C-alpha cells in the first residue's frame, strides 16, 4: 500500500498542475485570424508556401481559412508570408502582430492567402520547384495543439531562418488547437496519414522534383512515420527521392517506433533518418504521463541499451539537444531555434546528412550517430507555456468544399 500511495503522488501532482494550466489558459491569448492580407516593407523577406491540408475550410471569421475540423479530403492553398527585416526580429521566433494584418517592419504579415483546387496546386508547385536549385522540396508536418495560421507562420519562420533554397510544402492536419484536445488531435493525425502518403507519392511521381526532405514535429511524427511505414510496406522500401526524414521531438511511444522503423528499414535504404531528442522536454513528459508512463521517443537519453542497438541497426542518427536554449519554456520546439534551423538548412543545401563529419553547428550541439535511447522522460513537471482555450472549430462552415488528391 505504501508503494502504491507513493507512486500516485507524482501523478496527482501533475493532474493538479494541469488543472491550473487549463484554468490559467482561459485568461491568456494566442494568435487567431492572422491570415488577413497586408503589405510588405523594405528589407523584409517573403516566403511562399504551398499548403496541403486535411482541415475543413472555414469561411468565417476572415483570416482563418481552415479550422480544427476534419475535411472530407485534401484542400490546397498558396500562402505568402512577409518576414520582417533581420534587424527588427530575433531569429528562431515568429513575431506575431498585435492585430492583423500587422506592421511589416516588425511583424510577420500575410501577403497572399488563396485557396487552390488540385489542378491549380499542381501548376503552382511545378512552377515553383522547377526554379529551385536541385529541385529540392522540404515538407513540414506540425504537432499537437496547432492552429492553421500557427503552422503557416512557424514554417515560414523555419524556411526563412534556415537560409536554404527549397520548394516548401506545409502539410497541416486538423488539430483542435486546444490544450485539452490531445486525444482528438491524435485521432486526427491518424485520420490524415493516408492523405499525407498521397501527397508524398505525388511528389515522388513528379518528374520536376529532385529530392524530398521531411521535417516533422511532436505528434506530427506519428502521422509522418505511419505514412512512411505504409509506403515502405506497399512498395517494399522507400523511394530514393525521399532523402531525409527529420524527427523533431517525436511524440511516439518507443515500442511503437521500434515496430515502425523495423517495417520501414528495408535494405537497401537510401533515406536518412535523424532523431532530435531533448531530455528536458516538459511537453513530452506530460505525454508520457498521459500514456501511462510510456517512453516517448523524443525525450530520451541517447546512451543505453537495448535502444542503441535498435537505432544502430535501423541507421537512425540522434542529435541530443538537451541543455540547448529554447524559445519556449516547455523546451518542446528547440528544433526551430536559429542555431538548429541554420544547421538543418546548411546540410540540406549541401545535400549532406546531419551527422556528416564536416564541422558545423550541429556538431557543436552534440551528435550521437547511431545513438541510443532510454527511459528518461521527466513526467513530474508540466509545461509552463500556457495557451488559451479558444473554442476549437470542430463544427465549422465547410461550404468551400474539398477535393481528393488522386495518386
NUVONU-145564 format. One record per residue (C-alpha): residue number from 1; x, y, z. Coordinates in steps of 0.5 Angstrom, whole numbers. Example, Ala and Ser with C-alpha at 12.3 -4.5 7.8 and 13.67 -1.06 7.14 Angstrom:
2
REC  1  25  -9  16
REC  2  27  -2  14
//
This chain:
407
REC  1  0  0  0
REC  2  6  5  2
REC  3  9  4  -5
REC  4  2  5  -9
REC  5  1  11  -5
REC  6  8  14  -7
REC  7  7  12  -14
REC  8  1  16  -14
REC  9  4  22  -11
REC  10  7  25  -18
REC  11  1  23  -22
REC  12  -3  27  -17
REC  13  2  33  -17
REC  14  1  33  -25
REC  15  -6  33  -25
REC  16  -6  39  -20
REC  17  -1  43  -25
REC  18  -5  41  -31
REC  19  -12  43  -28
REC  20  -8  50  -26
REC  21  -5  51  -33
REC  22  -12  50  -36
REC  23  -15  55  -32
REC  24  -10  60  -33
REC  25  -10  59  -40
REC  26  -17  61  -41
REC  27  -14  68  -39
REC  28  -9  68  -44
REC  29  -9  70  -51
REC  30  -6  67  -57
REC  31  -6  69  -65
REC  32  -12  68  -69
REC  33  -15  70  -75
REC  34  -8  73  -78
REC  35  -9  71  -85
REC  36  -11  78  -87
REC  37  -7  81  -93
REC  38  -3  86  -91
REC  39  3  89  -94
REC  40  11  88  -94
REC  41  16  93  -92
REC  42  23  95  -95
REC  43  28  90  -92
REC  44  23  85  -91
REC  45  23  78  -94
REC  46  18  73  -97
REC  47  17  66  -96
REC  48  12  63  -101
REC  49  9  56  -98
REC  50  4  51  -102
REC  51  0  48  -97
REC  52  -4  41  -97
REC  53  -9  40  -91
REC  54  -14  35  -89
REC  55  -17  41  -85
REC  56  -24  43  -86
REC  57  -25  50  -90
REC  58  -27  56  -86
REC  59  -31  62  -89
REC  60  -32  66  -82
REC  61  -29  69  -79
REC  62  -24  72  -84
REC  63  -16  71  -83
REC  64  -17  64  -81
REC  65  -18  60  -88
REC  66  -18  53  -85
REC  67  -20  51  -78
REC  68  -20  45  -73
REC  69  -25  40  -76
REC  70  -23  35  -81
REC  71  -24  36  -88
REC  72  -27  31  -93
REC  73  -21  30  -97
REC  74  -15  35  -99
REC  75  -15  42  -100
REC  76  -10  47  -102
REC  77  -7  54  -101
REC  78  -2  59  -103
REC  79  0  63  -98
REC  80  6  68  -98
REC  81  9  71  -91
REC  82  13  77  -90
REC  83  18  76  -85
REC  84  21  83  -82
REC  85  28  85  -83
REC  86  33  81  -79
REC  87  35  88  -75
REC  88  28  88  -73
REC  89  27  81  -70
REC  90  30  75  -66
REC  91  32  69  -71
REC  92  28  63  -69
REC  93  22  66  -67
REC  94  15  69  -70
REC  95  14  76  -69
REC  96  6  76  -68
REC  97  2  82  -70
REC  98  -2  85  -64
REC  99  -7  86  -69
REC  100  -8  83  -76
REC  101  -5  85  -82
REC  102  1  87  -77
REC  103  6  92  -78
REC  104  11  89  -84
REC  105  17  93  -81
REC  106  17  89  -74
REC  107  11  83  -75
REC  108  10  77  -80
REC  109  5  79  -85
REC  110  1  75  -90
REC  111  1  78  -97
REC  112  -3  73  -100
REC  113  -8  67  -98
REC  114  -11  64  -104
REC  115  -15  57  -104
REC  116  -13  53  -110
REC  117  -16  47  -113
REC  118  -12  41  -115
REC  119  -10  43  -122
REC  120  -8  50  -119
REC  121  -4  47  -114
REC  122  0  42  -118
REC  123  1  48  -123
REC  124  3  53  -117
REC  125  8  47  -115
REC  126  11  46  -121
REC  127  13  53  -123
REC  128  16  54  -116
REC  129  20  47  -116
REC  130  23  48  -123
REC  131  26  54  -121
REC  132  29  52  -115
REC  133  36  50  -115
REC  134  37  42  -115
REC  135  29  42  -115
REC  136  29  40  -107
REC  137  23  40  -103
REC  138  22  41  -96
REC  139  15  39  -93
REC  140  14  40  -86
REC  141  9  37  -81
REC  142  7  41  -75
REC  143  5  38  -68
REC  144  -1  38  -63
REC  145  -5  44  -61
REC  146  -3  48  -67
REC  147  -8  52  -71
REC  148  -7  53  -78
REC  149  -4  60  -78
REC  150  1  58  -73
REC  151  3  52  -77
REC  152  4  57  -83
REC  153  8  62  -79
REC  154  12  57  -76
REC  155  14  54  -82
REC  156  15  61  -86
REC  157  20  62  -80
REC  158  24  56  -81
REC  159  25  57  -88
REC  160  27  64  -87
REC  161  32  62  -82
REC  162  35  56  -85
REC  163  37  60  -91
REC  164  36  55  -96
REC  165  33  55  -103
REC  166  28  50  -103
REC  167  20  49  -105
REC  168  17  49  -98
REC  169  11  45  -97
REC  170  6  45  -91
REC  171  2  39  -89
REC  172  -3  41  -84
REC  173  -8  36  -81
REC  174  -14  38  -76
REC  175  -11  40  -70
REC  176  -16  42  -65
REC  177  -12  48  -63
REC  178  -13  47  -55
REC  179  -9  44  -49
REC  180  -15  39  -48
REC  181  -15  36  -55
REC  182  -10  31  -54
REC  183  -14  25  -56
REC  184  -18  29  -61
REC  185  -11  31  -64
REC  186  -8  24  -64
REC  187  -14  21  -68
REC  188  -14  27  -73
REC  189  -6  25  -74
REC  190  -8  18  -76
REC  191  -14  21  -80
REC  192  -9  24  -84
REC  193  -4  19  -85
REC  194  -7  17  -92
REC  195  -7  24  -95
REC  196  0  25  -93
REC  197  2  19  -96
REC  198  -2  21  -102
REC  199  2  28  -102
REC  200  9  24  -101
REC  201  7  20  -107
REC  202  5  25  -112
REC  203  12  29  -110
REC  204  16  23  -112
REC  205  12  22  -118
REC  206  13  29  -120
REC  207  19  29  -125
REC  208  20  36  -123
REC  209  22  34  -116
REC  210  29  32  -115
REC  211  29  31  -108
REC  212  25  31  -102
REC  213  26  32  -94
REC  214  21  31  -89
REC  215  21  35  -82
REC  216  16  33  -77
REC  217  15  36  -70
REC  218  12  33  -64
REC  219  5  29  -66
REC  220  6  30  -73
REC  221  12  25  -73
REC  222  7  20  -71
REC  223  3  22  -77
REC  224  9  22  -82
REC  225  12  16  -79
REC  226  6  12  -80
REC  227  5  14  -87
REC  228  12  12  -89
REC  229  11  6  -86
REC  230  5  4  -90
REC  231  9  7  -96
REC  232  15  2  -95
REC  233  11  -4  -94
REC  234  7  -3  -100
REC  235  13  -1  -104
REC  236  18  -6  -101
REC  237  22  0  -99
REC  238  22  8  -99
REC  239  23  12  -106
REC  240  30  14  -107
REC  241  27  21  -108
REC  242  26  22  -100
REC  243  33  23  -98
REC  244  32  26  -91
REC  245  27  25  -85
REC  246  28  29  -79
REC  247  24  27  -73
REC  248  24  33  -68
REC  249  21  32  -61
REC  250  17  26  -63
REC  251  11  24  -59
REC  252  12  17  -61
REC  253  12  11  -56
REC  254  19  8  -56
REC  255  16  1  -57
REC  256  11  3  -63
REC  257  17  7  -66
REC  258  21  0  -66
REC  259  16  -3  -70
REC  260  15  2  -75
REC  261  22  3  -76
REC  262  23  -4  -77
REC  263  18  -5  -82
REC  264  21  2  -86
REC  265  28  -1  -85
REC  266  28  -5  -92
REC  267  35  -6  -95
REC  268  38  -2  -98
REC  269  35  4  -96
REC  270  37  11  -98
REC  271  33  15  -94
REC  272  37  18  -88
REC  273  33  19  -81
REC  274  35  24  -76
REC  275  32  24  -69
REC  276  32  30  -65
REC  277  32  29  -57
REC  278  32  33  -51
REC  279  31  30  -44
REC  280  29  37  -41
REC  281  22  37  -46
REC  282  17  38  -41
REC  283  11  37  -46
REC  284  14  30  -48
REC  285  14  29  -40
REC  286  6  30  -40
REC  287  5  26  -46
REC  288  9  20  -42
REC  289  4  21  -36
REC  290  -2  21  -40
REC  291  0  15  -44
REC  292  1  11  -37
REC  293  9  13  -37
REC  294  11  10  -43
REC  295  17  12  -46
REC  296  17  18  -51
REC  297  22  18  -57
REC  298  24  25  -57
REC  299  25  26  -49
REC  300  30  20  -48
REC  301  38  19  -46
REC  302  42  17  -52
REC  303  46  13  -48
REC  304  44  6  -46
REC  305  42  -1  -49
REC  306  37  -4  -52
REC  307  36  2  -56
REC  308  43  4  -58
REC  309  43  -3  -62
REC  310  36  -2  -65
REC  311  38  5  -67
REC  312  44  3  -70
REC  313  41  -3  -74
REC  314  36  2  -77
REC  315  41  7  -78
REC  316  38  13  -74
REC  317  42  18  -72
REC  318  41  22  -66
REC  319  42  29  -64
REC  320  42  31  -57
REC  321  39  38  -56
REC  322  39  37  -48
REC  323  41  43  -45
REC  324  41  48  -51
REC  325  37  54  -50
REC  326  30  54  -52
REC  327  25  60  -55
REC  328  19  56  -51
REC  329  19  55  -43
REC  330  17  48  -45
REC  331  23  46  -49
REC  332  19  43  -54
REC  333  21  47  -60
REC  334  28  47  -60
REC  335  29  45  -67
REC  336  26  51  -69
REC  337  32  56  -66
REC  338  36  59  -70
REC  339  42  55  -69
REC  340  39  48  -70
REC  341  35  51  -76
REC  342  41  54  -79
REC  343  45  47  -78
REC  344  39  44  -82
REC  345  39  49  -88
REC  346  46  48  -88
REC  347  46  41  -89
REC  348  40  41  -94
REC  349  44  46  -98
REC  350  50  42  -99
REC  351  46  35  -100
REC  352  49  32  -93
REC  353  47  28  -88
REC  354  46  32  -81
REC  355  51  27  -78
REC  356  57  28  -83
REC  357  64  30  -81
REC  358  64  37  -84
REC  359  65  42  -78
REC  360  59  46  -76
REC  361  53  48  -72
REC  362  50  41  -71
REC  363  57  38  -68
REC  364  57  44  -63
REC  365  50  42  -61
REC  366  52  34  -60
REC  367  51  29  -65
REC  368  50  22  -63
REC  369  51  18  -69
REC  370  47  11  -68
REC  371  46  13  -61
REC  372  41  10  -56
REC  373  35  12  -52
REC  374  33  10  -45
REC  375  27  12  -40
REC  376  29  19  -38
REC  377  23  23  -40
REC  378  21  27  -33
REC  379  14  27  -33
REC  380  14  31  -26
REC  381  14  38  -29
REC  382  8  41  -33
REC  383  9  45  -39
REC  384  10  53  -37
REC  385  8  56  -43
REC  386  0  56  -43
REC  387  -4  57  -48
REC  388  -11  59  -49
REC  389  -18  55  -49
REC  390  -21  59  -55
REC  391  -26  54  -58
REC  392  -23  49  -63
REC  393  -27  49  -69
REC  394  -30  42  -69
REC  395  -36  45  -72
REC  396  -35  50  -78
REC  397  -37  52  -84
REC  398  -35  48  -90
REC  399  -38  51  -96
REC  400  -32  52  -99
REC  401  -31  44  -100
REC  402  -25  40  -101
REC  403  -22  36  -106
REC  404  -19  29  -106
REC  405  -12  28  -109
REC  406  -11  22  -113
REC  407  -5  19  -113
//
